Amino acid sequence: MDVIVLGGGLMGTASAYFLTRRGARVTLIERNRIGTGATVASFGNIRRTGRHLSQLPLAHRSLRLWGEAEKMLGRDVEFRATGHIRLIFDEASLADMRTYAQTARPWGLELEELSPREIHTRFPGLGPDAIAASFSPHDGSGNPRLIAPAFAEAARQLGTEIVEEAEVETVRHTGSSFLVTSSKGTFAAECLLNTAGAWGARIAAQFGEQVPLDARGPQMGVTEPLPHRILPVVGIWTRDKNHGAYLRQVERGNIVFGGAAERVLVDLDPGHAAADPMRLQAQLRAVARLLPSIARVAVIRTWSGCEGYVRDMLPVMGRSATTPGLFHAFGFSGHGFQLGPGVGDAMAELIMTDRCETPLDDFRVDRFGRAV
C-alpha cells in the first residue's frame, strides 16, 4: 500500500515510521523542516494526569512506546520517567483531583496523593504553600527537538521518502488514489494521512469535513542553568487559567516553563507565533508559586509556536467520514506531545489492518455534525 503523510511533526513522522515498519510505501511531505511546527514548541511533558478519560488508552499505548524509543530509534530522545507532580493550593482543586483520580483508576491510571509533609520531604523547594499534590511516578518528559527528527531518520532508513520545504498546492482524490501537487513535484498514493497540525482543518475541509479549529501560540521560556535538583515535571491543579503554570528541569540544569499566559491567535499564513515579553512577569509569578526560587533566576530565552486547538479540546483522529482512503490525526490542542508515538502506531495499525486496538470513536472527524 502507498501512503502519503502530510505534515512532518511528531504525529506525521511517527506515523511514517510505523507505517513503513508495517510494509507500507510512504512519502512524507512537510512544508517547512521536520519537527518545526507544534512539536518543537512543545514543553516536552509526557503526562497522563488530567487527560480526558477517552484519551487514556491512547496515552497508555504511547507511554509504552516512549519507554522503547531509544532502542527502537537508535538514539536517546531524552525520555526520562521521573514522574509528574501536580500541586494543589485550595480545597476545590483538591476535590477536583480526588474526583479525577477515582474516575481515572478504572482506565488504568493510578495517582498517589501527597500530603504537605510528603511534598516537602520528597521534593524540597516545590510549592511551600501547597495543601496536597498528586503524583504519577511513571510519567516524565522528553526532548521536543529530538523526537520528530529521530522518528524521521528511522523512517527514512526503513524506506520512507521524506520531502521537506514542499509547499502543497493542491490535494485531490481521483476515485482510486490521492494526488498531491507541491512545489517539489506531484505525488500519488492509495491513502492520504492528514497530520498537518494547525493546518489539518484546511485539508479536511477540502474533503467536505468541517472542524472547528483555532491556531494558537503558547508562551514558553527557559532559565539559565542551575544545579540539577528537580526531578519530576511540575504542574498544578487549578480552575484558574491565570495560575495554570508548569515547569521541568532538564539534565543540563535549565528550567523550562510555560502556562499562565493566554495562547494568542496565530494567522496560518505564514503560521509563525512570537512570545510576548510583556506577559513574562505575570507568567513568572505563576511559576514562582510552584517554585519560589525561580524568581531569582535569569530567563535566557522565550519562544512560541503554532498549535491547533479544537473546540472540544479533543483531537481529530481516524477515518474520514466522506472519502475512502483518507485518514486524519491532527488538532491535539496543546497536549499531543505525550500521545505522539501512540498516535503513529495506532494510525499505522488502522490504515494497514482496517482496525485499531485502541478506541478512537471519541476523536472521529464527524462528531461536530454531518459532513457537508
For each residue, the residues with C-beta under 8 A, 3 or more apart:
1: 23 24 25 190 191 351 352
2: 24 25 26 27 177 188 189 190 191
3: 19 24 25 26 27 189 190 191 192 193 351
4: 26 27 28 29 178 180 187 188 189 191 192 193
5: 8 12 15 16 19 26 27 28 29 193 195
6: 12 29 168 171 180 192 193 194 195 196 203
7: 11 12 29 30 37 194 195 196 197 199 200 330
8: 5 12 13 28 29 30 32 33 34 35 36 37 148 152 162 164
9: 12 13 35 37 38 39 148 195 197
10: 13 14 35 39 144 147 148 151 336 337 340 341 343 344
11: 7 14 15 195 197 329 330 332 336 340 343 344 347
12: 5 6 7 8 9 15 16 28 30 193 195 196
13: 8 9 10 16 17 28 34 35 148 149 151 152 155 344
14: 10 11 17 18 151 340 341 343 344 345
15: 5 11 12 18 19 193 195 329 343 344 347 348
16: 5 12 13 19 20 26 28 151 152 155 160 162 344
17: 13 14 20 21 151 152 154 155 158 160 344
18: 14 15 21 22 344 345 347 348 349
19: 3 5 15 16 22 24 26 160 193 347 348 351 352
20: 16 17 23 24 25 26 155 158 159 160
21: 17 18 158 348
22: 18 19 348 349 352
23: 1 20 352
24: 1 2 3 19 20 348 351 352
25: 1 2 3 20 159 189
26: 2 3 4 5 16 19 20 155 159 160 161
27: 2 3 4 5 160 161 162 163 187 189
28: 4 5 8 12 13 16 152 155 160 161 162 163
29: 4 5 6 7 8 163 166 168 180 182 184 187
30: 7 8 12 33 34 162 163 164 165 166
31: 165 166 167 168 199
32: 8 36 37 164 165
33: 8 30 36 164 165
34: 8 13 30 148 149 152 162 164
35: 8 9 10 13 39 40 144 145 147 148 149 152
36: 8 32 33 39 40
37: 7 8 9 32 40 41 197 198 271 305 306
38: 9 41 42 197 198 305 306 307 308 332 334 336
39: 9 10 35 36 42 144 147 148 337 340
40: 35 36 37 144 145 148 305
41: 37 38 144 217 218 220 273 303 304 305 306 307
42: 38 39 45 144 305 336 337
43: 144 218 220 246 248 256 258 337
44: 141 142 143 144 248 256 337
45: 42 84 141 233 235 246 248 335 337 338
46: 63 66 79 81 84 139 140 141 142 233 337 338
47: 50 51 84 136 139 233 235 338
48: 51 56 59 60 63 84 109 136 139 338
49: 84 86 109 111 134 136 139 235
50: 47 86 100 235 237
51: 47 48 55 56 59 335
52: 55 56 313 314 362
53: 56 103 104 107
54: 57 314 359 362 363
55: 51 52 58 59 314 339
56: 48 51 52 53 59 60 104 107 108 109
57: 54 60 61 107 108 358 359
58: 55 61 62 339 342 343 346 358 360
59: 48 51 55 56 62 63 338 339 342
60: 48 56 57 63 64 108 109 342
61: 57 58 64 65 342 345 346 358
62: 58 59 65 66 338 339 340 341 342 343 345
63: 46 48 59 60 66 67 138 139 338 342
64: 60 61 67 68
65: 61 62 68 69 72 341 342 345
66: 46 62 63 69 79 142 338 341
67: 63 64 79 81
68: 64 65 71 72
69: 65 66 72 73 77 79 142 147 150 341
70: 73 74 75 76 77 79
71: 68 74
72: 65 68 69 154
73: 69 70 77 150 151 153 154
74: 70 71 150 154
75: 70 146 150
76: 70 146
77: 69 70 73 142 143 146 147 150
78: 141 142 143 146 250 251
79: 46 66 67 69 70 140 141 142
80: 140 141 142 251
81: 46 67 137 138 139 140
82: 140 141 231 232 233
83: 135 136 137 138 139 140 231 232 233
84: 45 46 47 48 49 135 136 139 140 232 233 235
85: 114 119 123 126 133 134 135 136 232 233 234 235
86: 49 50 97 133 134 135 234 235 236 237
87: 119 126 127 130 133 234 235 236 237 290
88: 93 94 97 130 131 132 133 134 236 237
89: 93 127 129 130 131 236 238 243 289
90: 93 94 131 238
91: 94 95 131
92: 95 96 239
93: 88 89 90 96 97 236 237 238 239
94: 88 90 91 97 98 131 132 237
95: 91 92 98 99
96: 92 93 99 100 237 239
97: 86 88 93 94 100 101 111 113 132 134 237
98: 94 95 101 102 113
99: 95 96 102 103
100: 50 96 97 103 104 111
101: 97 98 104 105 109 111 113 134
102: 98 99 105
103: 53 99 100 106 107
104: 53 56 100 101 107 109 111
105: 101 102 108 109 110
106: 103
107: 53 56 57 103 104
108: 56 57 60 105
109: 48 49 56 60 101 104 105 136
110: 105 136
111: 49 97 100 101 104 134 135 136
112: 134 135 136 137
113: 97 98 101 132 133 134 135
114: 85 118 119 122 132 133 134 135
115: 118 119 132
116: 119 120 130 131 132
117: 120 121
118: 114 115 121 122 133
119: 85 87 114 115 116 122 123 126 127 130 132 133
120: 116 117 123 124 128
121: 117 118 124
122: 114 118 119
123: 85 119 120 126 230 231 232
124: 120 121 229
125: 128 229 230 291 292 293
126: 85 87 119 123 130 230 234 290 291
127: 87 89 119 130 133 234 289 290 291
128: 120 125 292
129: 89 289
130: 87 88 89 116 119 126 127 133
131: 88 89 90 91 94 116
132: 88 94 97 113 114 115 116 119
133: 85 86 87 88 113 114 118 119 127 130
134: 49 85 86 88 97 101 111 112 113 114 237
135: 83 84 85 86 111 112 113 114 232
136: 47 48 49 83 84 85 109 110 111 112 139
137: 81 83 112
138: 63 81 83
139: 46 47 48 49 63 81 83 84 136 233 338
140: 46 79 80 81 82 83 84 232 233
141: 44 45 46 78 79 80 82 233 248
142: 44 46 66 69 77 78 79 80 146 147 337
143: 44 77 78 146 147 250
144: 10 35 39 40 41 42 43 44 147 148 337
145: 35 40 149
146: 75 76 77 78 142 143 149 150
147: 10 35 39 69 77 142 143 144 150 151 340
148: 8 9 10 13 34 35 39 40 144 151 152
149: 13 34 35 145 146 152 153
150: 69 73 74 75 77 146 147 153 154
151: 10 13 14 16 17 73 147 148 154 155 341 344
152: 8 13 16 17 28 34 35 148 149 155 156 160 162
153: 73 149 150 156 157
154: 17 72 73 74 150 151 157 158
155: 13 16 17 20 26 28 151 152 158 160 162
156: 152 153 159 160 162
157: 153 154
158: 17 20 21 154 155
159: 20 25 26 156
160: 16 17 19 20 26 27 28 152 155 156
161: 26 27 28
162: 8 16 27 28 30 34 152 155 156
163: 27 28 29 30 166 182 184 185 187
164: 8 30 32 33 34
165: 30 31 32 33 183 184
166: 29 30 31 163 182 183 184 185
167: 31 182 183
168: 6 29 31 171 180 181 182
169: 181 182 183
170: 179 180 181
171: 6 168 178 179 180 181 192 203 206
172: 178 179 181
173: 177 178 179 192 207 323 325 326
174: 177 178 179
175:
176: 190
177: 2 173 174 188 189 190 325
178: 4 171 172 173 174 188 189 190 191 192 325 326
179: 170 171 172 173 174 186 187 188
180: 4 6 29 168 170 171 186 187 188 192
181: 168 169 170 171 172 186
182: 29 163 166 167 168 169 185 186 187
183: 165 166 167 169
184: 29 163 165 166
185: 163 166 182
186: 179 180 181 182
187: 4 27 29 163 179 180 182
188: 2 4 177 178 179 180
189: 2 3 4 25 27 177 178 192
190: 1 2 3 176 177 178 325
191: 1 2 3 4 178 325 326 327 351
192: 3 4 6 171 173 178 180 189 325 326 327
193: 3 4 5 6 12 15 19 327 328 329 347 351
194: 6 7 200 203 204 326 327 328 329 330
195: 5 6 7 9 11 12 15 200 329 330
196: 6 7 12 199 200 202 203 330
197: 7 9 11 37 38 200 306 307 308 330 331 332
198: 37 38 201 213 215 266 268 271 306 307 308 330
199: 7 31 196 202 203 268 271 308 330
200: 7 194 195 196 197 203 204 211 213 308 316 328 330 331
201: 198 204 205 210 211 212 213 308 316 330 331
202: 196 199 205 206 268
203: 6 171 194 196 199 200 206 207 328 330
204: 194 200 201 207 209 210 211 316 320 328 330 365
205: 201 202 208 209 210 211
206: 171 202 203
207: 173 203 204 320 322 323 326
208: 205 322 323 371 372
209: 204 205 320 321 322 328 365 366 371
210: 201 204 205 368 369 371 372
211: 200 201 204 205 310 316 331 365 368
212: 201 310 311 368
213: 198 200 201 308 309 310 311 330 331
214: 265 308 309
215: 198 265 266 267 268 271 306 307 308 309
216: 263 264 265 266 273 306 307 309 334
217: 41 263 264 266 273 274 275 304 305 306 307
218: 41 43 258 261 263 304 305 307 334
219: 258 261 263 275 276 279 280 283 302 304
220: 41 43 256 257 258 275 302 303 304 305
221: 256 257 258 275 280 283 284 299 301 302 303
222: 254 255 256 257 299 300 301 302
223: 226 254 255 257 294 297 298 299 300
224: 254 297 298 299 300
225: 252 253 254
226: 223 229 249 253 254 255 297
227: 253
228: 249 251 253
229: 124 125 226 249
230: 123 125 126 234 247 248 249 255 291
231: 82 83 123 249
232: 82 83 84 85 123 135 140 248
233: 45 46 47 82 83 84 85 139 140 141 246 247 248
234: 85 86 87 126 127 230 246 247 248 290 291
235: 45 47 49 50 84 85 86 87 245 246 259 290
236: 86 87 88 89 93 243 244 245 246 289 290
237: 50 86 87 88 93 94 96 97 134
238: 89 90 93 243 244
239: 92 93 96
240: 243 244
241: 244 260 262
242: 260 282 286
243: 89 236 238 240 260 286 289
244: 236 238 240 241 259 260 286
245: 235 236 257 258 259 260 283 286 287 289 290
246: 43 45 233 234 235 236 257 258 259 290
247: 230 233 234 255 256 257 258 287 290 291 294
248: 43 44 45 141 230 232 233 234 255 256
249: 226 228 229 230 231 253 254 255 256
250: 78 143 253 254 255 256
251: 78 80 228
252: 225
253: 225 226 227 228 249 250
254: 222 223 224 225 226 249 250 300
255: 222 223 226 230 247 248 249 250 291 294 297
256: 43 44 220 221 222 247 248 249 250
257: 220 221 222 223 245 246 247 283 284 287 294
258: 43 218 219 220 221 245 246 247 261 283
259: 235 244 245 246 283 286 287
260: 241 242 243 244 245 282 283 285 286 287
261: 218 219 258 276 279 280 282 283
262: 241 279
263: 216 217 218 219 307 309 334
264: 216 217 273 276 304
265: 214 215 216
266: 198 215 216 217 271 272 273 306
267: 215 270 271
268: 198 199 202 215 271 306
269:
270: 267
271: 37 198 199 215 266 267 268 306
272: 266 306
273: 41 216 217 264 266 304 305 306
274: 217 304
275: 217 219 220 221 280 302 303 304
276: 219 261 264 279 280
277: 280 302
278:
279: 219 261 262 276 282 283
280: 219 221 261 275 276 277 283 284 299 302
281: 284 285
282: 242 260 261 279 285 286
283: 219 221 245 257 258 259 260 261 279 280 286 287
284: 221 257 280 281 287 288 294 295 299
285: 260 281 282 288 289
286: 242 243 244 245 259 260 282 283 289 290
287: 245 247 257 259 260 283 284 290 291 294
288: 284 285 291 292 294 295
289: 89 127 129 236 243 245 285 286 292
290: 87 126 127 234 235 236 245 246 247 286 287
291: 125 126 127 230 234 247 255 287 288 294
292: 125 128 288 289 295
293: 125 296 297
294: 223 247 255 257 284 287 288 291 297
295: 284 288 292
296: 293
297: 223 224 226 255 293 294
298: 223 224
299: 221 222 223 224 280 284 302
300: 222 223 224 254
301: 221 222
302: 219 220 221 222 275 277 280 299
303: 41 220 221 275
304: 41 217 218 219 220 264 273 274 275
305: 37 38 40 41 42 217 218 220 273
306: 37 38 41 197 198 215 216 217 266 268 271 272 273
307: 38 41 197 198 215 216 217 218 263 332 333 334
308: 38 197 198 199 200 201 213 214 215 330 331 332 333
309: 213 214 215 216 263 313 331 333 334
310: 211 212 213 313 314 315 316 331 333
311: 212 213 368
312: 367
313: 52 309 310 333 335
314: 52 54 55 310 331 333 362 363
315: 310 329 330 331 332 333 336 339 343 363
316: 200 201 204 211 310 328 329 330 331 363 364 365
317: 328 329 330 343 346 347 360 363 364
318: 327 328 350 356 360 361 363 364 365
319: 326 327 328 350 364 365
320: 204 207 209 323 324 325 326 327 328 365
321: 209 364 365 366 371
322: 207 208 209 326 371
323: 173 207 208 320 326
324: 320
325: 173 177 178 190 191 192 320
326: 173 178 191 192 194 207 319 320 322 323
327: 191 192 193 194 318 319 320 347 350 351
328: 193 194 200 203 204 209 316 317 318 319 320 365
329: 11 15 193 194 195 315 316 317 343 347
330: 7 11 194 195 196 197 198 199 200 201 203 204 213 308 315 316 317
331: 197 200 201 211 213 308 309 310 314 315 316
332: 11 38 197 307 308 315 335 336 339 343
333: 307 308 309 310 313 314 315 336
334: 38 216 218 263 307 309
335: 45 51 313 332 338 339
336: 10 11 38 42 315 332 333 339 340 343
337: 10 39 42 43 44 45 46 142 144 340
338: 45 46 47 48 59 62 63 66 139 335
339: 55 58 59 62 315 332 335 336 342 343
340: 10 11 14 39 62 147 336 337 343 344
341: 10 14 62 65 66 69 151 344 345
342: 58 59 60 61 62 63 65 339 345 346 358
343: 10 11 14 15 58 62 315 317 329 332 336 339 340 346 347
344: 10 11 13 14 15 16 17 18 151 340 341 347 348
345: 14 18 61 62 65 341 342 348 349
346: 58 61 317 342 343 349 350 356 357 358 360
347: 11 15 18 19 193 317 327 329 343 344 350 351
348: 15 18 19 21 22 24 344 345 351 352
349: 18 22 345 346 352 353 355 356 357
350: 318 319 327 346 347 353 354 355 356 360
351: 1 3 19 24 191 193 327 347 348
352: 1 19 22 23 24 348 349
353: 349 350 356
354: 350
355: 349 350
356: 318 346 349 350 353 359 360
357: 346 349
358: 57 58 61 342 346
359: 54 57 356 362
360: 58 317 318 346 350 356 363 364
361: 318 364
362: 52 54 314 359 367
363: 54 314 315 316 317 318 360 367
364: 316 317 318 319 321 360 361 367
365: 204 209 211 316 318 319 320 321 328 371
366: 209 321 369 370 371
367: 312 362 363 364
368: 210 211 212 311
369: 210 366
370: 366
371: 208 209 210 321 322 365 366
372: 208 210
